[in-house]
């Protein structure tokens, strides 16, 4: 009997379109002899839609038209599976559109990749692929991630975190603090976004003000950190869970500017060549032209980062290499990487269908382990509760 997999994508995120590309790539790569795939599109308003055209990339040229001919559904948990109920319900007939065995989030960014969607799926009681709530939240918050990694001895660049209210009320004081803690050039970025959105490099005070104002267009909290002038970027993916994890091949992205931009990642760098391919269309050197010793250091540190943050499924860890002193720093973890980093696994002989198969297995393994944990504790507190709040726990 086939496993029915619900691939969820979209959502209220600036990385909405990237999520669509990642999801459609995965949908097309699944082994259809083993899995029945149910595409589930989440609109920017948070509504869930299914239908025959939801899994077709060409349908997203006109999302409004796609939604109009699709079925709005409401997920409901039932005995470890997820029912998709028609909304609004029909007066007569069956209102169950479909039933899902495993949820597969193929989402990116805030409100979906940051633990929000994972918490929803966990509350429904449905097995889901990828990181749990805590690991997802840590992976999205760059400051919290750095704090956890630093505590475990993993090298990260120093940074300063601040919010938009403080910036608007005490700008001069904050600029003095930033210039005292960091040195130019400084890179400023939203604390919880990916895909290189909202990021700028500042080389002086005027540039710093411009970069911070720009970042606050996309988030209410930002971080500023030292920028590496003589930089190489190296990425490596990790697959596994808390018990066992393995590293992929390493890649070196090719930038068209100082920062690997959104256009570099998803538009092919020239605005044309990579469109529609997601991260798999990025210009890169694969394998990365690095020494065997550095390759091993990157792969070992990637696995350590993955485990320290409690990640599961497939993730991509992005590194910064300072060419002046050859020091390696963890930049960030992508808990649901663009294109699921399938190209990094294909480079060492793991085909995309096999990668997806292993992700489903990891999700089911976690669900089996969770089933052995007790979530109730028998007491008679409510039976003896006489009403009113006096004497209750304050």
C-alpha angles and dihedrals in degrees: 000000000000123000112240111224123193110207109204121198144153117041137154097314139114085236092060096120093045088054091055091055093047092049097048090049090054094044090054093047100051118111100251090198089067104029140045107210124213112189112214115192118200113204123219086259092057099254120141121227135184133179145120094287099044092089095051118096094210090062090070093069084084110024094174091058091045092054092048092059096040132082120254110222138189117216115228127180120230126169096331095316133091122238118204107214122198115249120238092024120235116247091230133026135025116331096189106105093184144327123236127209097188131017117220112197109205093174135130134204140003123353092021113037095034097076097276096104092037090054090050092052091046091051089052088052096234122140111248136189123245138012122359124239098278097044090046092051093047092048092053097046105071094194096049090045092053091049093053093044093047090051088056094050096255112144116249132160118259115255145176122227123206141157134235094252093058091045092053096044104035104022098144093048091048093048089054089050093049094048090048095051099038138033130225132295093058127181118214122198141163110266095232110031134095137191090069091282118158095008127137137163119230123202098180142010094278091051091047092056090048093048094049093047089050094050092050089063087073106032143015093228125048138175131218121203140168112282119222109232098196097045141168121182120215124184130195131178127219128204125194141047141263092303105045132007135168134196129235129219117294124247135195113214117219114230127206089200140016090285126048095247134207087252091052091052102042108014098050093251093275095062091248119052101061102037115133094012099088116205090340088070094056116119106248147152106243116211093028111242095243134128119271088246093054091044090055092047091052094047094046093048091046091057092046091051091048092052097042090056092046094240125173135189115017125336137166122225116203119208135197118214118198103213092198095066100007092238116158123216132184107239100182147319121241104209091192103025123203110273085004085269089273091153091061090055095044086057089067096040102270107129120213096251089053091049090053091047091054091048091055090049091052091051092051091046091055090049092052091050092049090053089065092059121090114233097181135065117197114233137146097225095119093043090058096040107116099194132263125071100259111115092017122123109284 
